[in-house]
Amino acid sequence: MQLIFSGYRSMNLLFDLNWDRILYFATIVAGLLAGAFLGSFADAF
C-alpha cells in the first residue's frame, strides 16, 4: 500500500512540475484540430 501511495505522490509531483507543458501541448493539439476542421471546408468555397 505504501508503494502505491508513494507512486501516486511522485506522479502528483510530476504533474505539478509539468502542468504548463501539458497545457502547452494541449493548446497545440487544439489548434491543429481547429485548423483541420476549418481546412475541411476549403473545398466548399
ZATOR-933887 format. One record per atom (N, C-alpha, C, O, CB): residue in three letters; x negated, y, z negated. Coordinates in pm, 1 decimal. Glycine has a CB too. Layout:
BEGIN
ALA/X/Y/Z
...
//
This chain:
BEGIN
MET/-82.4/-119.3/0.0
MET/0.0/0.0/0.0
MET/-86.8/125.8/0.0
MET/-54.8/225.2/65.2
MET/93.7/-0.2/-120.7
GLN/-196.6/119.2/-74.2
GLN/-286.0/234.4/-79.5
GLN/-349.1/260.3/57.9
GLN/-370.8/375.4/95.9
GLN/-395.8/212.3/-185.8
LEU/-378.1/153.6/131.6
LEU/-435.2/169.0/264.7
LEU/-336.3/239.0/358.6
LEU/-375.4/324.9/437.6
LEU/-475.3/31.9/321.8
ILE/-209.6/202.1/349.6
ILE/-107.3/266.1/432.8
ILE/-94.6/413.6/396.4
ILE/-83.7/499.3/484.1
ILE/29.0/194.9/416.5
PHE/-96.2/442.4/265.7
PHE/-82.0/581.5/222.4
PHE/-202.0/665.0/264.1
PHE/-185.4/779.0/307.5
PHE/-63.9/588.6/70.9
SER/-323.8/610.0/251.6
SER/-442.0/686.4/292.2
SER/-444.3/705.4/443.4
SER/-489.7/809.2/491.6
SER/-570.7/616.0/245.7
GLY/-395.4/605.7/519.8
GLY/-385.6/622.8/664.6
GLY/-287.4/732.0/702.1
GLY/-310.4/808.4/795.9
GLY/-344.7/492.8/730.1
TYR/-176.4/738.8/627.1
TYR/-77.9/844.4/651.5
TYR/-136.6/980.9/620.1
TYR/-114.0/1077.3/693.2
TYR/48.4/821.0/567.9
ARG/-212.6/988.9/510.3
ARG/-272.6/1117.8/473.3
ARG/-374.3/1162.0/577.2
ARG/-383.1/1280.7/608.7
ARG/-339.1/1108.9/335.3
SER/-452.0/1067.2/631.1
SER/-551.2/1105.9/731.5
SER/-484.0/1149.3/861.6
SER/-530.7/1242.8/926.6
SER/-647.8/989.9/758.5
MET/-374.8/1082.6/900.5
MET/-302.4/1126.6/1019.7
MET/-239.6/1263.7/997.1
MET/-235.2/1346.1/1088.4
MET/-194.0/1024.3/1058.0
ASN/-191.4/1288.1/876.0
ASN/-134.0/1418.3/844.2
ASN/-241.1/1526.8/851.5
ASN/-214.6/1636.8/900.0
ASN/-69.1/1416.2/704.6
LEU/-361.3/1497.0/803.9
LEU/-471.9/1592.4/811.7
LEU/-508.6/1620.8/956.8
LEU/-530.4/1736.2/993.7
LEU/-594.3/1539.4/735.5
LEU/-515.7/1516.2/1039.5
LEU/-547.4/1537.0/1181.4
LEU/-441.5/1622.4/1249.7
LEU/-473.5/1708.1/1332.1
LEU/-560.4/1402.4/1253.6
PHE/-315.5/1598.7/1215.3
PHE/-209.3/1679.0/1275.2
PHE/-218.7/1823.8/1229.2
PHE/-198.7/1915.6/1308.7
PHE/-71.8/1621.2/1240.0
ASP/-249.4/1845.0/1100.5
ASP/-262.8/1981.8/1050.0
ASP/-378.2/2055.1/1117.9
ASP/-369.2/2175.3/1142.6
ASP/-283.7/1980.6/898.5
LEU/-485.8/1983.8/1147.9
LEU/-600.4/2048.6/1210.4
LEU/-579.7/2073.4/1359.6
LEU/-636.0/2167.7/1415.2
LEU/-724.2/1964.9/1189.5
ASN/-499.9/1989.8/1424.3
ASN/-489.3/1995.4/1569.9
ASN/-351.3/2032.7/1620.9
ASN/-320.0/2004.4/1736.5
ASN/-528.0/1864.4/1627.2
TRP/-266.6/2095.9/1538.3
TRP/-130.9/2125.5/1584.1
TRP/-132.7/2226.2/1697.6
TRP/-46.4/2221.0/1785.2
TRP/-45.5/2178.2/1468.7
ASP/-228.2/2317.3/1698.3
ASP/-232.8/2416.2/1805.5
ASP/-273.4/2351.1/1937.8
ASP/-227.6/2393.8/2043.9
ASP/-330.4/2529.2/1769.8
ARG/-358.2/2249.0/1933.0
ARG/-395.1/2178.3/2055.7
ARG/-276.9/2100.0/2111.1
ARG/-257.7/2092.6/2232.5
ARG/-513.1/2084.0/2029.8
ILE/-198.3/2042.1/2021.9
ILE/-78.6/1969.0/2065.3
ILE/20.2/2065.5/2128.9
ILE/80.1/2034.5/2231.9
ILE/-12.5/1894.8/1946.0
LEU/37.4/2182.5/2068.0
LEU/128.0/2282.8/2123.0
LEU/78.0/2332.6/2258.5
LEU/157.9/2354.1/2349.7
LEU/143.2/2400.3/2025.5
TYR/-52.1/2351.0/2272.3
TYR/-111.5/2394.4/2398.3
TYR/-86.2/2291.6/2508.1
TYR/-48.0/2327.2/2619.6
TYR/-262.2/2417.9/2381.3
PHE/-107.5/2164.4/2476.2
PHE/-83.9/2057.6/2572.6
PHE/64.3/2049.4/2609.7
PHE/97.5/2031.0/2726.8
PHE/-132.1/1923.2/2516.0
ALA/152.7/2062.8/2512.0
ALA/296.9/2056.9/2538.0
ALA/341.0/2173.5/2626.0
ALA/429.3/2156.8/2710.2
ALA/375.6/2057.8/2405.8
THR/281.6/2290.6/2608.1
THR/315.1/2406.7/2690.3
THR/271.6/2385.0/2835.2
THR/344.5/2420.5/2927.8
THR/249.1/2533.5/2633.5
ILE/154.4/2327.3/2854.7
ILE/107.1/2297.6/2991.0
ILE/200.1/2197.1/3058.9
ILE/237.1/2215.2/3174.9
ILE/-38.0/2242.6/2987.9
VAL/237.7/2091.6/2987.2
VAL/327.0/1990.7/3043.6
VAL/462.6/2052.0/3076.7
VAL/519.2/2023.0/3182.2
VAL/344.1/1872.8/2946.1
ALA/515.4/2136.3/2988.4
ALA/644.8/2201.1/3014.1
ALA/636.1/2291.8/3136.8
ALA/729.9/2297.7/3216.3
ALA/690.1/2282.7/2890.6
GLY/524.6/2362.1/3152.6
GLY/507.3/2448.0/3269.1
GLY/498.6/2369.2/3398.2
GLY/555.1/2408.9/3500.1
GLY/384.2/2532.3/3253.2
LEU/427.3/2256.9/3393.7
LEU/418.3/2172.2/3513.0
LEU/554.6/2112.6/3549.2
LEU/589.9/2105.4/3666.9
LEU/315.9/2059.7/3490.8
LEU/630.0/2070.6/3449.7
LEU/763.0/2016.5/3477.1
LEU/856.7/2123.9/3533.1
LEU/934.8/2096.9/3624.3
LEU/822.8/1956.1/3349.5
ALA/848.7/2245.0/3478.7
ALA/931.8/2353.6/3529.5
ALA/892.2/2387.8/3673.1
ALA/978.9/2414.0/3756.4
ALA/919.7/2478.1/3439.1
GLY/762.8/2387.8/3702.7
GLY/717.5/2414.5/3838.5
GLY/761.9/2307.8/3936.3
GLY/799.3/2338.2/4049.6
GLY/568.0/2426.3/3841.6
ALA/758.0/2182.1/3892.6
ALA/803.9/2073.5/3978.7
ALA/954.5/2082.9/4002.8
ALA/1002.6/2055.2/4112.7
ALA/768.4/1937.7/3916.9
PHE/1027.3/2121.6/3899.9
PHE/1172.2/2136.7/3914.1
PHE/1205.5/2249.7/4012.0
PHE/1290.6/2233.4/4099.5
PHE/1237.2/2164.0/3776.6
LEU/1139.4/2362.2/3997.1
LEU/1165.5/2473.1/4088.9
LEU/1113.3/2442.7/4229.0
LEU/1173.9/2484.1/4327.8
LEU/1101.8/2601.6/4036.1
GLY/1003.4/2371.8/4238.3
GLY/948.0/2334.7/4368.2
GLY/1036.6/2237.7/4443.8
GLY/1029.9/2230.6/4566.5
GLY/811.5/2274.5/4350.6
SER/1119.1/2163.4/4373.0
SER/1208.1/2070.3/4440.9
SER/1319.0/2143.1/4517.8
SER/1383.2/2084.3/4604.9
SER/1269.0/1974.1/4340.0
PHE/1341.1/2269.0/4485.8
PHE/1441.4/2349.0/4556.6
PHE/1381.4/2425.7/4674.5
PHE/1453.5/2497.3/4744.1
PHE/1507.6/2446.6/4460.2
ALA/1251.3/2412.1/4698.0
ALA/1183.7/2490.2/4802.3
ALA/1237.0/2455.5/4941.4
ALA/1244.6/2543.5/5027.2
ALA/1032.2/2466.1/4796.9
ASP/1273.3/2332.0/4965.2
ASP/1321.7/2296.8/5098.1
ASP/1466.8/2339.9/5119.2
ASP/1517.3/2331.3/5231.2
ASP/1308.4/2147.0/5120.4
ALA/1534.2/2385.5/5015.1
ALA/1672.4/2431.3/5028.0
ALA/1678.0/2572.5/5086.9
ALA/1780.4/2615.0/5140.3
ALA/1742.9/2428.1/4891.3
PHE/1565.8/2644.1/5076.2
PHE/1567.5/2783.2/5125.6
PHE/1511.2/2786.4/5262.3
PHE/1503.0/2893.1/5323.1
PHE/1488.9/2877.8/5034.1
//
